[in-house]
Amino acid sequence: MDASDAEKFDGILLNVAQQAGSIENILDTFFGFLQRKTDFFTGSQDEAAAEQMVMKYYKKHWKAGQKRREKIKKRTALPMRSARSVRKKKRKKMKRNTKRDKLNLRRRRKKLLRLRR
């Protein structure tokens, strides 16, 4: 099933997920549906075959999820910086703050002088 086919069921499945409330309930609901409305459990003589089918698709989507997780992790990872560059950045920030504080102090003094007149 390709991505466009898979997405056509998203609305229905999201509704089920919201009403079920948890992953365990979603799985229980889905397997209950298979048991009541399909021959998934009654049509097969071999329990291992049904279990293999479930695990096949679980592993497929697990691998896809792990790839997606790694992409997200790489995208959100902070670049490694040396201790020297970190110290340099801190010094630069302190200088900026000091200049700003001096400028603010001058402005306040001027304002006070104007008010006294």
Backbone torsions as a table, in degrees:
resi	resn	phi	psi	omega
1	MET	NA	125.4	179.4
2	ASP	-85.0	175.4	-172.0
3	ALA	-61.0	-40.5	-178.0
4	SER	-67.0	-37.3	176.8
5	ASP	-67.8	-39.9	-178.7
6	ALA	-65.0	-37.6	-176.5
7	GLU	-72.3	-17.8	-178.6
8	LYS	-68.3	-17.6	178.4
9	PHE	-98.6	-0.3	-175.4
10	ASP	-58.1	-41.6	-179.0
11	GLY	-61.0	-46.7	-180.0
12	ILE	-65.3	-45.9	-177.6
13	LEU	-67.5	-35.3	175.9
14	LEU	-64.6	-38.3	177.0
15	ASN	-62.5	-44.4	177.4
16	VAL	-61.6	-44.4	-178.5
17	ALA	-62.2	-42.8	-179.8
18	GLN	-64.8	-40.3	-179.2
19	GLN	-75.6	-33.0	-178.9
20	ALA	-72.6	-41.2	174.0
21	GLY	91.4	-24.6	178.7
22	SER	-149.0	162.1	179.2
23	ILE	-60.7	-42.7	179.8
24	GLU	-59.5	-43.3	179.2
25	ASN	-67.3	-36.2	177.6
26	ILE	-62.3	-48.4	-179.9
27	LEU	-63.2	-42.1	178.9
28	ASP	-62.1	-42.3	178.8
29	THR	-63.1	-44.4	-178.3
30	PHE	-65.2	-47.1	180.0
31	PHE	-69.0	-30.9	173.7
32	GLY	-63.7	-41.1	176.1
33	PHE	-61.1	-47.1	178.6
34	LEU	-58.8	-39.0	-178.5
35	GLN	-70.2	-40.6	-176.3
36	ARG	-81.0	-38.2	-167.5
37	LYS	-112.3	-4.7	-179.8
38	THR	-131.5	176.7	176.6
39	ASP	-100.3	21.9	-178.2
40	PHE	-55.7	-43.8	-177.9
41	PHE	-92.0	-31.2	-176.2
42	THR	-90.3	-24.6	-175.5
43	GLY	-80.1	-19.0	-177.3
44	SER	-105.0	135.4	177.0
45	GLN	-84.7	-21.3	-172.6
46	ASP	-107.9	114.0	179.0
47	GLU	-62.6	-36.2	-178.0
48	ALA	-63.2	-35.4	-180.0
49	ALA	-64.2	-44.0	178.7
50	ALA	-65.8	-42.0	179.3
51	GLU	-64.0	-40.2	178.0
52	GLN	-62.4	-39.8	179.6
53	MET	-63.6	-44.9	179.2
54	VAL	-62.3	-45.7	-178.3
55	MET	-67.0	-33.1	178.4
56	LYS	-57.4	-48.8	-177.7
57	TYR	-77.8	-29.8	173.8
58	TYR	-61.2	-48.9	-179.1
59	LYS	-64.4	-37.9	177.4
60	LYS	-57.9	-49.3	-176.7
61	HIS	-77.3	-27.2	174.6
62	TRP	-63.1	-46.6	179.7
63	LYS	-62.0	-43.7	178.7
64	ALA	-62.5	-40.3	178.3
65	GLY	-64.8	-38.0	179.1
66	GLN	-68.5	-38.4	176.5
67	LYS	-62.7	-43.6	178.6
68	ARG	-63.4	-40.9	178.6
69	ARG	-60.6	-43.4	179.0
70	GLU	-64.1	-40.1	177.8
71	LYS	-61.6	-44.4	179.4
72	ILE	-63.6	-41.7	-179.4
73	LYS	-62.5	-43.0	178.9
74	LYS	-66.1	-39.1	-178.3
75	ARG	-67.3	-35.2	-175.6
76	THR	-96.9	-4.0	-178.8
77	ALA	-69.1	139.5	176.8
78	LEU	-80.1	140.7	178.5
79	PRO	-67.1	145.0	179.2
80	MET	-73.1	131.6	177.7
81	ARG	-123.3	146.1	178.9
82	SER	-75.2	158.4	179.3
83	ALA	-61.6	-34.8	-179.8
84	ARG	-63.4	-44.1	-179.1
85	SER	-68.4	-32.3	177.5
86	VAL	-66.3	-45.8	178.1
87	ARG	-61.6	-41.7	-179.7
88	LYS	-61.9	-42.2	179.4
89	LYS	-64.7	-40.0	178.7
90	LYS	-63.5	-43.8	178.9
91	ARG	-60.6	-42.7	-179.6
92	LYS	-62.0	-42.4	179.3
93	LYS	-64.7	-41.3	179.0
94	MET	-62.5	-41.1	178.8
95	LYS	-62.0	-44.2	178.9
96	ARG	-60.6	-44.7	179.6
97	ASN	-63.8	-40.1	179.2
98	THR	-63.5	-45.6	178.6
99	LYS	-61.3	-43.2	179.9
100	ARG	-64.0	-41.7	179.5
101	ASP	-63.1	-41.8	178.7
102	LYS	-63.5	-42.4	179.5
103	LEU	-63.6	-43.8	177.6
104	ASN	-62.6	-39.2	178.9
105	LEU	-63.5	-43.0	177.6
106	ARG	-61.1	-44.6	179.9
107	ARG	-61.1	-42.5	179.3
108	ARG	-63.3	-41.7	179.2
109	ARG	-61.7	-44.9	179.3
110	LYS	-61.4	-42.7	-179.8
111	LYS	-63.2	-42.1	177.9
112	LEU	-63.5	-40.1	178.9
113	LEU	-63.9	-39.6	178.5
114	ARG	-64.7	-40.6	-179.4
115	LEU	-66.7	-32.6	-178.2
116	ARG	-72.4	-25.7	-177.6
117	ARG	-72.5	NA	NA
